[in-house]
Amino acid sequence: MASEDWIAVDWGTSHMRLWHLRGSDVLAKVHSADGMGGLTRDGFEPALKKLIAELPQEPQGDVLRVFACGMAGSRQGWAEAPYATAPCTPPSAAEAVRAPVRDGKLLVHILPGVKQTSPADVMRGEETQVAGFLALNKDFDGIICLPGTHTKWVQVSAGEIVSFRTYLTGEMFALLSEQSVLRHSVNEDGWENDAFLAAVSHAMGRPAGVASDLFALRAESLLDNLDPAVARSRLSGLLIGMELAAARPYWLGQNIAVLGARGIANAYCGALQAQGVPVTLADAERMTLEGLKAARASLQEIVT
């Protein structure tokens, strides 16, 4: 298996990312909008084969092995991969589910997510990013923050996911900036870092007042012509500050790694560093790929 061609897939709700690898070397990367949310169960294999056909070169070999993480393993996905229960090591090939395929050349392994029973919480996809980070940082003990639509704070020790909590901060930002009255006051882009950090500090000091502070953005827009970029930055700061206040038991006095896309990851890093917390920043997409590589390597260990 060491030098065979294989496929790594990050299958989200609204998109799919696919890498063609030979051993550990990436030969190409392609993506599509064929996320889980737009597919029936019978649509996953055709969507996968369609994207593989877009690769610059055809994968070699009699059998093409695929490792997938994310929503392909959800209850509405290709084949349900039951959650592993924390505390646990990030799921590997041993816990993967084989997806049903019609093409005899395909062997598709879908990695499960992780659940926590008390308090109830789930992740599907982020555990593979955690696995990737731990593969590159084997001695890491601390907290891994994965900002996004549903931000995760994951406690990691001795290579295990010990516990985690999820915050709907990103989804709240999208709803408020796109569908609430605040949509009239915020820019679609633009960023004022000082305004963001001031809002983070303000919300951490009085998180119970954030609902009122949010409406003040609209009022200042009407009465004082508040700059829409400033309003957007303050909206983000208020929500992230409220989250940091709630998640303080996770990050206070801990080693922190933030895995995310550049913009949102930088915002979380800035907010944490403003509290005097040292942060290691890593790219989420790279960690996903490293996690899928680790899953394939674990299959090699089983086979050999």
Short mmCIF file of the C-alpha atoms (twelve columns), coordinates in Angstrom:
data_MODEL
# 
_entry.id   MODEL 
# 
loop_
_atom_site.group_PDB 
_atom_site.id 
_atom_site.type_symbol 
_atom_site.label_atom_id 
_atom_site.label_alt_id 
_atom_site.label_comp_id 
_atom_site.label_asym_id 
_atom_site.label_seq_id 
_atom_site.Cartn_x 
_atom_site.Cartn_y 
_atom_site.Cartn_z 
_atom_site.pdbx_PDB_model_num 
ATOM 1   C CA . MET A 1   0.000   0.000  0.000   1 
ATOM 2   C CA . ALA A 2   2.928   2.333  0.593   1 
ATOM 3   C CA . SER A 3   3.082   3.793  -2.922  1 
ATOM 4   C CA . GLU A 4   -0.355  2.973  -4.324  1 
ATOM 5   C CA . ASP A 5   -2.720  5.594  -5.714  1 
ATOM 6   C CA . TRP A 6   -5.618  6.446  -3.431  1 
ATOM 7   C CA . ILE A 7   -8.247  9.119  -2.847  1 
ATOM 8   C CA . ALA A 8   -8.864  11.296 0.226   1 
ATOM 9   C CA . VAL A 9   -12.264 12.984 0.546   1 
ATOM 10  C CA . ASP A 10  -13.595 15.636 2.908   1 
ATOM 11  C CA . TRP A 11  -17.375 15.443 2.382   1 
ATOM 12  C CA . GLY A 12  -19.281 18.346 3.872   1 
ATOM 13  C CA . THR A 13  -22.937 19.325 3.843   1 
ATOM 14  C CA . SER A 14  -22.563 21.766 0.956   1 
ATOM 15  C CA . HIS A 15  -19.292 20.803 -0.719  1 
ATOM 16  C CA . MET A 16  -16.777 18.032 -1.315  1 
ATOM 17  C CA . ARG A 17  -12.971 18.265 -1.451  1 
ATOM 18  C CA . LEU A 18  -11.006 15.436 -3.030  1 
ATOM 19  C CA . TRP A 19  -7.266  14.743 -3.185  1 
ATOM 20  C CA . HIS A 20  -5.503  12.236 -5.443  1 
ATOM 21  C CA . LEU A 21  -2.438  10.831 -3.698  1 
ATOM 22  C CA . ARG A 22  0.307   8.381  -4.497  1 
ATOM 23  C CA . GLY A 23  1.482   7.123  -1.149  1 
ATOM 24  C CA . SER A 24  1.813   10.314 0.910   1 
ATOM 25  C CA . ASP A 25  2.344   12.626 -2.075  1 
ATOM 26  C CA . VAL A 26  -0.530  14.788 -3.310  1 
ATOM 27  C CA . LEU A 27  -0.846  14.647 -7.085  1 
ATOM 28  C CA . ALA A 28  -3.956  16.819 -7.461  1 
ATOM 29  C CA . LYS A 29  -6.883  18.395 -5.622  1 
ATOM 30  C CA . VAL A 30  -10.395 19.041 -6.976  1 
ATOM 31  C CA . HIS A 31  -13.677 20.096 -5.399  1 
ATOM 32  C CA . SER A 32  -17.373 20.310 -6.176  1 
ATOM 33  C CA . ALA A 33  -20.668 21.535 -4.750  1 
ATOM 34  C CA . ASP A 34  -21.953 17.949 -4.404  1 
ATOM 35  C CA . GLY A 35  -22.272 18.088 -0.644  1 
ATOM 36  C CA . MET A 36  -24.296 15.643 1.429   1 
ATOM 37  C CA . GLY A 37  -27.215 18.062 1.658   1 
ATOM 38  C CA . GLY A 38  -27.957 17.849 -2.063  1 
ATOM 39  C CA . LEU A 39  -27.547 14.090 -2.536  1 
ATOM 40  C CA . THR A 40  -29.735 11.032 -2.096  1 
ATOM 41  C CA . ARG A 41  -28.067 7.897  -0.762  1 
ATOM 42  C CA . ASP A 42  -27.776 6.560  -4.324  1 
ATOM 43  C CA . GLY A 43  -26.125 9.790  -5.448  1 
ATOM 44  C CA . PHE A 44  -22.877 9.543  -3.494  1 
ATOM 45  C CA . GLU A 45  -21.062 7.042  -5.678  1 
ATOM 46  C CA . PRO A 46  -21.889 8.901  -8.946  1 
ATOM 47  C CA . ALA A 47  -20.824 12.211 -7.350  1 
ATOM 48  C CA . LEU A 48  -17.527 10.679 -6.245  1 
ATOM 49  C CA . LYS A 49  -16.818 9.115  -9.635  1 
ATOM 50  C CA . LYS A 50  -17.703 12.359 -11.407 1 
ATOM 51  C CA . LEU A 51  -15.146 14.277 -9.360  1 
ATOM 52  C CA . ILE A 52  -12.490 11.578 -9.759  1 
ATOM 53  C CA . ALA A 53  -13.002 11.879 -13.542 1 
ATOM 54  C CA . GLU A 54  -12.035 15.568 -13.285 1 
ATOM 55  C CA . LEU A 55  -8.551  14.739 -11.961 1 
ATOM 56  C CA . PRO A 56  -5.692  15.703 -14.300 1 
ATOM 57  C CA . GLN A 57  -4.554  12.084 -14.426 1 
ATOM 58  C CA . GLU A 58  -6.432  8.838  -13.879 1 
ATOM 59  C CA . PRO A 59  -5.547  7.009  -10.642 1 
ATOM 60  C CA . GLN A 60  -3.524  3.868  -11.295 1 
ATOM 61  C CA . GLY A 61  -4.174  0.367  -9.998  1 
ATOM 62  C CA . ASP A 62  -6.731  -2.422 -10.188 1 
ATOM 63  C CA . VAL A 63  -8.472  -1.205 -7.024  1 
ATOM 64  C CA . LEU A 64  -8.891  2.420  -5.945  1 
ATOM 65  C CA . ARG A 65  -9.087  2.878  -2.185  1 
ATOM 66  C CA . VAL A 66  -10.970 5.911  -0.881  1 
ATOM 67  C CA . PHE A 67  -10.885 7.353  2.651   1 
ATOM 68  C CA . ALA A 68  -13.668 9.820  3.418   1 
ATOM 69  C CA . CYS A 69  -14.552 11.877 6.471   1 
ATOM 70  C CA . GLY A 70  -17.410 14.209 7.246   1 
ATOM 71  C CA . MET A 71  -21.070 14.045 6.359   1 
ATOM 72  C CA . ALA A 72  -20.802 11.026 4.049   1 
ATOM 73  C CA . GLY A 73  -20.966 9.013  7.283   1 
ATOM 74  C CA . SER A 74  -24.010 10.779 8.732   1 
ATOM 75  C CA . ARG A 75  -27.453 9.222  9.099   1 
ATOM 76  C CA . GLN A 76  -28.491 11.005 5.876   1 
ATOM 77  C CA . GLY A 77  -25.189 10.215 4.145   1 
ATOM 78  C CA . TRP A 78  -23.797 7.425  1.997   1 
ATOM 79  C CA . ALA A 79  -23.475 4.888  4.829   1 
ATOM 80  C CA . GLU A 80  -23.931 5.687  8.497   1 
ATOM 81  C CA . ALA A 81  -20.678 5.437  10.428  1 
ATOM 82  C CA . PRO A 82  -21.729 5.280  14.104  1 
ATOM 83  C CA . TYR A 83  -20.065 7.779  16.425  1 
ATOM 84  C CA . ALA A 84  -17.125 6.754  18.562  1 
ATOM 85  C CA . THR A 85  -17.657 7.802  22.190  1 
ATOM 86  C CA . ALA A 86  -15.315 10.246 23.924  1 
ATOM 87  C CA . PRO A 87  -12.956 9.808  25.621  1 
ATOM 88  C CA . CYS A 88  -11.380 8.034  22.659  1 
ATOM 89  C CA . THR A 89  -8.566  8.272  20.165  1 
ATOM 90  C CA . PRO A 90  -9.620  9.948  16.890  1 
ATOM 91  C CA . PRO A 91  -11.306 7.216  14.809  1 
ATOM 92  C CA . SER A 92  -9.009  5.265  12.493  1 
ATOM 93  C CA . ALA A 93  -9.427  2.629  9.792   1 
ATOM 94  C CA . ALA A 94  -10.464 0.053  12.396  1 
ATOM 95  C CA . GLU A 95  -13.669 2.004  13.068  1 
ATOM 96  C CA . ALA A 96  -14.351 2.941  9.443   1 
ATOM 97  C CA . VAL A 97  -17.466 1.718  7.619   1 
ATOM 98  C CA . ARG A 98  -17.312 0.317  4.088   1 
ATOM 99  C CA . ALA A 99  -19.709 2.162  1.784   1 
ATOM 100 C CA . PRO A 100 -21.816 0.079  -0.629  1 
ATOM 101 C CA . VAL A 101 -20.556 0.519  -4.211  1 
ATOM 102 C CA . ARG A 102 -21.552 -0.793 -7.604  1 
ATOM 103 C CA . ASP A 103 -18.130 -0.228 -9.142  1 
ATOM 104 C CA . GLY A 104 -15.966 -3.177 -8.142  1 
ATOM 105 C CA . LYS A 105 -12.832 -1.064 -8.546  1 
ATOM 106 C CA . LEU A 106 -13.764 1.179  -5.599  1 
ATOM 107 C CA . LEU A 107 -13.125 0.433  -1.920  1 
ATOM 108 C CA . VAL A 108 -14.619 3.280  0.115   1 
ATOM 109 C CA . HIS A 109 -13.840 3.637  3.840   1 
ATOM 110 C CA . ILE A 110 -15.944 6.214  5.720   1 
ATOM 111 C CA . LEU A 111 -14.585 7.418  9.054   1 
ATOM 112 C CA . PRO A 112 -17.009 7.929  11.949  1 
ATOM 113 C CA . GLY A 113 -17.459 11.067 13.999  1 
ATOM 114 C CA . VAL A 114 -17.244 11.352 17.789  1 
ATOM 115 C CA . LYS A 115 -20.022 11.795 20.326  1 
ATOM 116 C CA . GLN A 116 -20.132 12.875 23.946  1 
ATOM 117 C CA . THR A 117 -23.000 11.735 26.123  1 
ATOM 118 C CA . SER A 118 -22.894 14.298 28.940  1 
ATOM 119 C CA . PRO A 119 -23.285 17.064 28.048  1 
ATOM 120 C CA . ALA A 120 -24.639 15.809 24.725  1 
ATOM 121 C CA . ASP A 121 -22.449 16.817 21.790  1 
ATOM 122 C CA . VAL A 122 -21.299 15.453 18.424  1 
ATOM 123 C CA . MET A 123 -18.681 16.158 15.780  1 
ATOM 124 C CA . ARG A 124 -18.288 14.739 12.294  1 
ATOM 125 C CA . GLY A 125 -15.245 15.801 10.318  1 
ATOM 126 C CA . GLU A 126 -13.475 17.826 13.004  1 
ATOM 127 C CA . GLU A 127 -12.143 14.635 14.621  1 
ATOM 128 C CA . THR A 128 -10.159 14.000 11.435  1 
ATOM 129 C CA . GLN A 129 -8.595  17.470 11.724  1 
ATOM 130 C CA . VAL A 130 -7.695  16.639 15.328  1 
ATOM 131 C CA . ALA A 131 -6.136  13.364 14.127  1 
ATOM 132 C CA . GLY A 132 -4.109  15.273 11.552  1 
ATOM 133 C CA . PHE A 133 -2.852  17.782 14.098  1 
ATOM 134 C CA . LEU A 134 -1.882  15.020 16.524  1 
ATOM 135 C CA . ALA A 135 -0.090  13.131 13.744  1 
ATOM 136 C CA . LEU A 136 2.146   16.189 13.305  1 
ATOM 137 C CA . ASN A 137 2.296   17.118 17.014  1 
ATOM 138 C CA . LYS A 138 2.447   13.797 18.846  1 
ATOM 139 C CA . ASP A 139 3.191   15.220 22.305  1 
ATOM 140 C CA . PHE A 140 0.472   17.879 22.276  1 
ATOM 141 C CA . ASP A 141 -1.703  18.074 25.395  1 
ATOM 142 C CA . GLY A 142 -4.180  20.915 25.643  1 
ATOM 143 C CA . ILE A 143 -7.104  22.390 23.768  1 
ATOM 144 C CA . ILE A 144 -7.761  22.375 20.040  1 
ATOM 145 C CA . CYS A 145 -10.194 25.060 18.884  1 
ATOM 146 C CA . LEU A 146 -11.842 24.485 15.503  1 
ATOM 147 C CA . PRO A 147 -13.682 27.691 14.556  1 
ATOM 148 C CA . GLY A 148 -16.388 27.650 11.913  1 
ATOM 149 C CA . THR A 149 -20.142 27.474 11.572  1 
ATOM 150 C CA . HIS A 150 -20.225 25.286 14.674  1 
ATOM 151 C CA . THR A 151 -17.036 25.989 16.624  1 
ATOM 152 C CA . LYS A 152 -15.544 23.114 18.622  1 
ATOM 153 C CA . TRP A 153 -13.341 23.287 21.717  1 
ATOM 154 C CA . VAL A 154 -11.675 19.885 22.080  1 
ATOM 155 C CA . GLN A 155 -9.690  18.758 25.113  1 
ATOM 156 C CA . VAL A 156 -6.856  16.453 24.040  1 
ATOM 157 C CA . SER A 157 -4.566  14.437 26.302  1 
ATOM 158 C CA . ALA A 158 -2.302  11.455 25.653  1 
ATOM 159 C CA . GLY A 159 -3.511  11.269 22.065  1 
ATOM 160 C CA . GLU A 160 -7.187  11.064 23.060  1 
ATOM 161 C CA . ILE A 161 -10.195 13.322 22.609  1 
ATOM 162 C CA . VAL A 162 -11.158 13.672 26.269  1 
ATOM 163 C CA . SER A 163 -14.133 16.026 25.986  1 
ATOM 164 C CA . PHE A 164 -15.475 18.790 23.761  1 
ATOM 165 C CA . ARG A 165 -18.099 21.516 23.481  1 
ATOM 166 C CA . THR A 166 -19.731 23.059 20.413  1 
ATOM 167 C CA . TYR A 167 -20.864 26.675 19.978  1 
ATOM 168 C CA . LEU A 168 -23.195 27.895 17.205  1 
ATOM 169 C CA . THR A 169 -21.300 31.188 16.982  1 
ATOM 170 C CA . GLY A 170 -20.652 31.038 13.237  1 
ATOM 171 C CA . GLU A 171 -24.229 30.122 12.423  1 
ATOM 172 C CA . MET A 172 -25.500 32.915 14.676  1 
ATOM 173 C CA . PHE A 173 -23.229 35.384 12.874  1 
ATOM 174 C CA . ALA A 174 -24.593 34.273 9.491   1 
ATOM 175 C CA . LEU A 175 -28.207 34.498 10.627  1 
ATOM 176 C CA . LEU A 176 -27.797 37.905 12.257  1 
ATOM 177 C CA . SER A 177 -25.755 39.444 9.437   1 
ATOM 178 C CA . GLU A 178 -27.880 38.036 6.606   1 
ATOM 179 C CA . GLN A 179 -31.429 37.603 7.914   1 
ATOM 180 C CA . SER A 180 -31.952 39.886 10.919  1 
ATOM 181 C CA . VAL A 181 -32.462 43.640 11.090  1 
ATOM 182 C CA . LEU A 182 -28.672 43.930 11.366  1 
ATOM 183 C CA . ARG A 183 -28.328 43.006 7.693   1 
ATOM 184 C CA . HIS A 184 -29.030 46.670 6.909   1 
ATOM 185 C CA . SER A 185 -26.072 47.796 9.034   1 
ATOM 186 C CA . VAL A 186 -23.179 45.442 8.225   1 
ATOM 187 C CA . ASN A 187 -20.932 45.126 5.203   1 
ATOM 188 C CA . GLU A 188 -20.512 41.835 3.371   1 
ATOM 189 C CA . ASP A 189 -16.774 42.307 3.822   1 
ATOM 190 C CA . GLY A 190 -14.384 44.710 5.460   1 
ATOM 191 C CA . TRP A 191 -12.703 44.366 8.827   1 
ATOM 192 C CA . GLU A 192 -11.677 46.709 11.639  1 
ATOM 193 C CA . ASN A 193 -9.520  44.742 14.049  1 
ATOM 194 C CA . ASP A 194 -9.544  47.316 16.869  1 
ATOM 195 C CA . ALA A 195 -13.350 47.373 16.820  1 
ATOM 196 C CA . PHE A 196 -13.411 43.575 16.844  1 
ATOM 197 C CA . LEU A 197 -11.060 43.257 19.835  1 
ATOM 198 C CA . ALA A 198 -12.903 45.956 21.790  1 
ATOM 199 C CA . ALA A 199 -16.181 44.092 21.221  1 
ATOM 200 C CA . VAL A 200 -14.591 40.791 22.313  1 
ATOM 201 C CA . SER A 201 -13.416 42.356 25.572  1 
ATOM 202 C CA . HIS A 202 -16.770 44.047 26.144  1 
ATOM 203 C CA . ALA A 203 -18.752 40.829 25.620  1 
ATOM 204 C CA . MET A 204 -16.438 38.788 27.830  1 
ATOM 205 C CA . GLY A 205 -16.993 41.292 30.614  1 
ATOM 206 C CA . ARG A 206 -20.794 41.270 30.365  1 
ATOM 207 C CA . PRO A 207 -21.975 38.358 28.196  1 
ATOM 208 C CA . ALA A 208 -25.521 38.606 29.561  1 
ATOM 209 C CA . GLY A 209 -25.887 41.986 27.854  1 
ATOM 210 C CA . VAL A 210 -24.899 40.904 24.351  1 
ATOM 211 C CA . ALA A 211 -28.474 40.806 23.032  1 
ATOM 212 C CA . SER A 212 -28.824 44.502 23.867  1 
ATOM 213 C CA . ASP A 213 -25.363 45.308 22.518  1 
ATOM 214 C CA . LEU A 214 -26.324 43.691 19.208  1 
ATOM 215 C CA . PHE A 215 -29.321 45.974 18.744  1 
ATOM 216 C CA . ALA A 216 -27.127 48.964 19.569  1 
ATOM 217 C CA . LEU A 217 -25.304 48.262 16.300  1 
ATOM 218 C CA . ARG A 218 -28.520 48.946 14.420  1 
ATOM 219 C CA . ALA A 219 -29.285 52.034 16.482  1 
ATOM 220 C CA . GLU A 220 -25.794 53.487 15.944  1 
ATOM 221 C CA . SER A 221 -26.126 52.812 12.234  1 
ATOM 222 C CA . LEU A 222 -29.358 54.832 12.100  1 
ATOM 223 C CA . LEU A 223 -28.342 57.658 14.428  1 
ATOM 224 C CA . ASP A 224 -24.570 57.989 13.938  1 
ATOM 225 C CA . ASN A 225 -23.938 56.420 10.502  1 
ATOM 226 C CA . LEU A 226 -21.848 53.641 12.019  1 
ATOM 227 C CA . ASP A 227 -19.354 52.370 9.444   1 
ATOM 228 C CA . PRO A 228 -20.706 49.013 8.121   1 
ATOM 229 C CA . ALA A 229 -17.242 47.449 8.337   1 
ATOM 230 C CA . VAL A 230 -17.006 48.495 11.987  1 
ATOM 231 C CA . ALA A 231 -20.494 47.125 12.615  1 
ATOM 232 C CA . ARG A 232 -19.540 43.781 11.053  1 
ATOM 233 C CA . SER A 233 -16.363 43.590 13.121  1 
ATOM 234 C CA . ARG A 234 -18.187 44.444 16.325  1 
ATOM 235 C CA . LEU A 235 -20.908 41.882 15.578  1 
ATOM 236 C CA . SER A 236 -18.248 39.203 15.199  1 
ATOM 237 C CA . GLY A 237 -16.444 40.388 18.331  1 
ATOM 238 C CA . LEU A 238 -19.575 40.360 20.473  1 
ATOM 239 C CA . LEU A 239 -20.439 36.795 19.468  1 
ATOM 240 C CA . ILE A 240 -16.905 35.444 19.802  1 
ATOM 241 C CA . GLY A 241 -16.452 37.275 23.111  1 
ATOM 242 C CA . MET A 242 -19.642 35.685 24.443  1 
ATOM 243 C CA . GLU A 243 -18.311 32.289 23.327  1 
ATOM 244 C CA . LEU A 244 -14.924 32.853 24.967  1 
ATOM 245 C CA . ALA A 245 -16.632 33.783 28.222  1 
ATOM 246 C CA . ALA A 246 -18.548 30.505 28.177  1 
ATOM 247 C CA . ALA A 247 -15.558 28.428 27.033  1 
ATOM 248 C CA . ARG A 248 -13.138 29.942 29.589  1 
ATOM 249 C CA . PRO A 249 -12.790 26.630 31.515  1 
ATOM 250 C CA . TYR A 250 -11.442 25.112 28.284  1 
ATOM 251 C CA . TRP A 251 -8.846  27.693 27.291  1 
ATOM 252 C CA . LEU A 252 -7.718  29.349 30.527  1 
ATOM 253 C CA . GLY A 253 -4.185  28.251 31.379  1 
ATOM 254 C CA . GLN A 254 -4.052  25.698 28.565  1 
ATOM 255 C CA . ASN A 255 -1.943  25.077 25.492  1 
ATOM 256 C CA . ILE A 256 -4.169  26.201 22.623  1 
ATOM 257 C CA . ALA A 257 -4.100  25.251 18.953  1 
ATOM 258 C CA . VAL A 258 -6.523  26.882 16.518  1 
ATOM 259 C CA . LEU A 259 -7.317  24.933 13.335  1 
ATOM 260 C CA . GLY A 260 -9.350  26.833 10.787  1 
ATOM 261 C CA . ALA A 261 -9.612  28.773 7.560   1 
ATOM 262 C CA . ARG A 262 -7.345  31.817 7.601   1 
ATOM 263 C CA . GLY A 263 -9.891  34.604 8.241   1 
ATOM 264 C CA . ILE A 264 -11.870 33.070 11.089  1 
ATOM 265 C CA . ALA A 265 -8.817  31.357 12.584  1 
ATOM 266 C CA . ASN A 266 -6.954  34.675 12.716  1 
ATOM 267 C CA . ALA A 267 -9.924  36.275 14.461  1 
ATOM 268 C CA . TYR A 268 -9.961  33.599 17.177  1 
ATOM 269 C CA . CYS A 269 -6.177  33.796 17.547  1 
ATOM 270 C CA . GLY A 270 -6.361  37.551 17.971  1 
ATOM 271 C CA . ALA A 271 -9.161  37.300 20.518  1 
ATOM 272 C CA . LEU A 272 -7.271  34.702 22.575  1 
ATOM 273 C CA . GLN A 273 -3.944  36.487 22.360  1 
ATOM 274 C CA . ALA A 274 -5.636  39.654 23.603  1 
ATOM 275 C CA . GLN A 275 -6.395  37.653 26.762  1 
ATOM 276 C CA . GLY A 276 -2.718  36.767 27.120  1 
ATOM 277 C CA . VAL A 277 -3.163  33.223 25.794  1 
ATOM 278 C CA . PRO A 278 -0.386  31.848 23.522  1 
ATOM 279 C CA . VAL A 279 -1.820  30.161 20.441  1 
ATOM 280 C CA . THR A 280 -0.533  27.780 17.777  1 
ATOM 281 C CA . LEU A 281 -2.237  28.321 14.407  1 
ATOM 282 C CA . ALA A 282 -2.707  25.528 11.861  1 
ATOM 283 C CA . ASP A 283 -4.563  25.285 8.545   1 
ATOM 284 C CA . ALA A 284 -7.742  23.198 8.828   1 
ATOM 285 C CA . GLU A 285 -7.621  21.871 5.268   1 
ATOM 286 C CA . ARG A 286 -4.087  20.598 5.722   1 
ATOM 287 C CA . MET A 287 -5.044  18.977 9.046   1 
ATOM 288 C CA . THR A 288 -7.984  17.222 7.362   1 
ATOM 289 C CA . LEU A 289 -5.679  15.747 4.742   1 
ATOM 290 C CA . GLU A 290 -3.118  14.728 7.368   1 
ATOM 291 C CA . GLY A 291 -5.913  13.042 9.334   1 
ATOM 292 C CA . LEU A 292 -7.017  11.079 6.281   1 
ATOM 293 C CA . LYS A 293 -3.395  10.087 5.677   1 
ATOM 294 C CA . ALA A 294 -3.213  8.877  9.277   1 
ATOM 295 C CA . ALA A 295 -6.371  6.794  8.780   1 
ATOM 296 C CA . ARG A 296 -4.886  5.148  5.709   1 
ATOM 297 C CA . ALA A 297 -1.634  4.505  7.590   1 
ATOM 298 C CA . SER A 298 -3.618  2.802  10.352  1 
ATOM 299 C CA . LEU A 299 -5.118  0.471  7.724   1 
ATOM 300 C CA . GLN A 300 -1.593  -0.400 6.603   1 
ATOM 301 C CA . GLU A 301 -0.798  -1.389 10.202  1 
ATOM 302 C CA . ILE A 302 -3.889  -3.638 10.295  1 
ATOM 303 C CA . VAL A 303 -3.020  -5.256 6.943   1 
ATOM 304 C CA . THR A 304 0.633   -5.855 7.853   1 
# 
